Amino acid sequence: MRKLVGSLVVVFALVAVLVPATASATHSNGQGPSKDFRNGSHKGFCPTPFGTFPCDVHVNGQSSDATGTGIPASGHWFIRIYPGGVLGLDLVDLSGDVICLNAIGNSVWTRLLIVNSSTGLAPPGFTILDRAIDNGEGVNDPEDSSTGFLAPPGTTCPTTPFATTPIESGNITNHDGI
């Protein structure tokens, strides 16, 4: 019996050593990978020069420069805006590459390069400056929030604390890699 118990202890110890631990990827500092990232999709309202309209937003991006400028960054994004016929547009599709991503605490600032656009009002080569706030996922946590606006070409992520609006549904996951 002692040999059986001893063998089981050795087997469990080997399994504990050989099975890798997983890192929790949260916006909490000190947990997860040592890079900044933003992932997620949400529905909300997007400001435009012609008013604020319902939209769907999806951003998956990361930057290995966790303590600096957010450059270089990688990832992809899309935004679908529903202007409801304003300027003859029922749907605006924009998509492209994440070129800058800078996380500080639970906020992430990104610069999104427009590569594909269904309208000349937001042409390829222009960017979207975006800020997203991850307020957690608990039932008692406030809604995540986000906003973005059309900007000229550029590569920086200014961490200007511009106001965000709560998302309607979905989830934003930000991580400050410190």
N, C-alpha and C positions, 0 to 999 in steps of 0.2 A: 504494500500500500504506500509506503514511504517513497519507493521508486516511482510510482505512478504520479503522486502529488509533486514530487521533485521534477519529473519530466514535464508535467503540465506547466509548472512555474517557468521552466526554461523555455518552453515553446511560447508562452505568452510574452515573456521578456523579449524573445527574438522577434516576434510579430510586432511588438511595440516599437522596437528599434528600426525594423525594416520598413514599416508603413510610414510614408512621409506625412508630416503634419500639414494641414492646409492653413493658409493665411486668410484672414478675414479681410475683405476689401470694403472698407467703410470710409466715410468722410472723417472719422476719428483719427487724429494724429497718432503715429506710432504703430498702426496696424496695417497690414497689407503691403503691397509692393512699394518700392522706393521711387515711384514715378507718379506724376499727376495724371488723372484721367477723369473723363466725363462719359457716362453711358446712359442711354435711356431714350424713351419716346414719351411724348405727352401731347395732349390737346389743350389749347388755350386761345389767347388772342394775340395777334402780331400787329405792332404799330407799323404803319406805312405812311408815306407822304399824303395819302388820300384818305386816311382814316384808319381805325383799328378794326381788324377783321378776324373771324375765326380761322384757326390754323392748326395743322398737325406738324410737329417738329420731332426729328430724330437726329441725335448726335452720338457718335461713338468715336472718341478721340483720346489721344494720350500724348504726353511729352515726357521724355526722360530727363529733362532739365527741371527737376523738382524744386530747386532753390533759386532759380534765376528768372530769365526772361520768358520762358515757355517755348523757346525755339531751340531745336527743331521740334515739330509736332507732326503727328500722322493721324489719319482717320478719315472718315467720310460722314456726310450729313445730308439731310434733305428737309425742305420745308414746303408744305403745300398750304397755300392761302386761298380762302374762299371769299372773294370780294363781292359776290352777289350781284354781278352785272355792272359794277362801277367801272367806268371807262370801257365798257363793252367786254369786260373780263369776268368769266364765271369761275375760273380756276387759274392759279399761278403756281407752277412747279419750279422750284429752285433746288439745285444740288451741287455738291462739289467736295472739296478737300478741306480738312482741318489743317491750318498752317501755323497756328499759334494756340497754346493752351497753358494757362497759368492758374493754379489752384492756391487759394489762401483760405485755410479753415474749410468751411463748408461751401464757399463760393468758388466758382470757376469762371474765368473770362476766356473767351475764345475769339479768334478771328477765322471766319469761314470764307474760303475763296469760292466764288460762284464760277462753276465750270459749265453747268447746263442751266439754261433759263428759258422759260416759255414766253417771256416778255422782254421787250427792249427797255422797259423801265428799270430793270435790274440786270444789266448786261454781264456776260462773262468777263472776268477780270476784276469786277468790283468785288467787294467783300461785305460781310455782315459782322459787325461787332456784337457780341452776345455775352450776357451774364446769366448764370444759372445758380440757384441756391438750393442745396439739398438739406431739407429740414428733418430728415429721418423718415422711417416707414411705420412708426407706431400709430396706433389708433388715436392717441392723444397728441401726436406731433402735428404742428401746423403744416399746411400744404407747401409743397415745393413751389418755387417761383422762378420765373425766367422772363427775359425780354431781349430783344436784339433790334438793330437798325442798320439800314443800308449805309455803307461807307465806301470811300474811294479805295483804290488798291493800296495795300500796305502789308506789312508782315509782323507788326508788333501787337501785343495784347495789353493795352493800357488798363490798369486796374482801377479805373474810375468807378466810384461807388454809385453808379446810376441806379435808379429805382427799378424794381422788378414787379411783376404782377403774378398772383397765384395761378397755378395751372388748374385746368378744369378736371383732368383725369390723366392717369399715367404715373410715371415715376422717373425722377432724375437721380442718378447715383454719381456723386462727386467724390474724389479722393485726393487729398493733399499728401503727396509723397514725402514732404519735408525735405 
